[in-house]
Amino acid sequence: MKTNLCFKEVNSDSSSYPSRLLDLPNPPPVLYIAGEIVPSDSLALAVVGSRKMSSYGEDVCEEIVSQVSQAGVTIVSGLMYGVDLTAHKVALQAGGRTLGVLGFGKNFIHKVGDKNVVAQMMEGAGAIITEFGENEAGAPWTFPKRDRIISALASAILVVEAAEKSGTLYTIEAALKLKKEVMAIPGSIFSPVSKGTNKLIREGARLVCSVDEILEVLDVDSRIKKIAFKSEFPLSSAENAILEVLKEGELYIDDVAVKANMVIYTVSALLTSLELKGMVKDVGRGVYRRI
């Protein structure tokens, strides 16, 4: 399989560039993408965890990912063995979509342990993404960079299993900076790959034990309606201008109007439209932020 030929280069100013990555303090200036990112991928769950997954973790991953995928949620993970590959594989088996983020350049894609998963993602069931040059090998510093992209692409994060000093914690750290909800599956006190998840729960991660709880956090019904609305009514140039202003972070509506050089009632109408499309959120007292 000549996977190198399937990647396309996407600059940060391109309409094909995932807008959520612009919320990062250091978004990649260039991405290499195989497959396609579609509007429905804005409703996404990052499923992450140990490369040394236990049989318990595998059962949990299969049960949850299958049902979440069937509910229309895209699964995001890191294409490594263990929880990552299981999540991708189960999403595909359930007929869902999945996005995989590499911690190395495209010429090392043979490092991914399941070639069928790679092929299906490239051929229309999702996308494979990397910010690294084609000949850049994986290294200890590349995977934390990958993890911030996983967090940014997702609506929320689910940690299935993690050791106390797991690399998964880089994903969690990035998610918290982006104000994303972090969920964790509780595990046995005797299991080394549950020490990290149990610690996350003690420190404030949301404990979840069922698919319904996860779908509630994701607000699936509401988000699906917003995705449909957005597909039917694409963004106008004025709406894009408002989103560009909100890259700076949370802003009062008056400040948005000044920076966008628009009158306040026009900005108010545009923000209402963007909120219906699931692109911005009114956080209270006239303050808005991008989602």
Phi, psi and omega in degrees: 000120183273073186295332183301330185282349188269349184273139174243147180273130182232119178276158184294342178265007180275150177292343179275351181285131181299118187296332181297332181292339180289347176283346178289147176294338180223065182297144178299130179293334181221140172238156172241121189235129171249135188091205184214138172263126185243164183306324182294343179289354176289344172260096190221146176241124172278125178246114187226164178163198190292143171284341178258057185296137177275171176296326175298314180297322178296316179299315180298314182299315181297316182294311186287310184297321179302311183287322179295320178297318180294339177278000177097014181264131176282139180260130179244135176201190193250010172060023172258167181291166184092223183301318183306299185296325177298317180297313178300313185296314182294321178301317179293318179297330180277000181081017182264187179251153179210141178247131179243135181246124182274148174260023181201174181284166188295336179288353179251017183295342176296347177289340178292132191283353182225103184291332178293321176298314179302312183298315181296321180294321180288334187264014172129353181264015180156214181203153173244133190232140170212150175257358187266146178302157191302329183258014183272115182282160175293144181211165181306330182273342183282330185286322171299325176295318175301318186297326180293328178290318177303313180297318183292324182288337188267153173281330179202168185240136174239122176260117183278306177213146178199137173288169186298326179245039183292148173296343176304334182296336174295321177296318181295317179301315179295320180297318180295323177297329180269005179062038176269147177289131177249124178244153180217144176270124178291150181223179181297140177290347180266352185265125179296334180272007172250352181298321180291317180293318179297324177292320178301318180296317178299328184270003173121356175295150181284123176284126177232141181232003182210160177295321182302320179297320180292317179295328177293317177299318181286346182053053192301310184302314181295316182294321179297320177297321179293322178297317179297319179298316181295321180293323181284328182234089183298163180293137174274169178297325179293321178294320177297324178295320177296317179298324179297318178297319183284358172301334183290344182121198181293135181219147170292149181302325179296320179291324176299316181298317180296311184292328179273352181059048179229159177284156190296322183289330176291316179298319179300315179294320180294320179294323177297317178297315180294328178291321177297328180275001177075024184260335178224165179225136173276109183270004176113148177056036176077017179256134181235152173217157175287152175255000000 
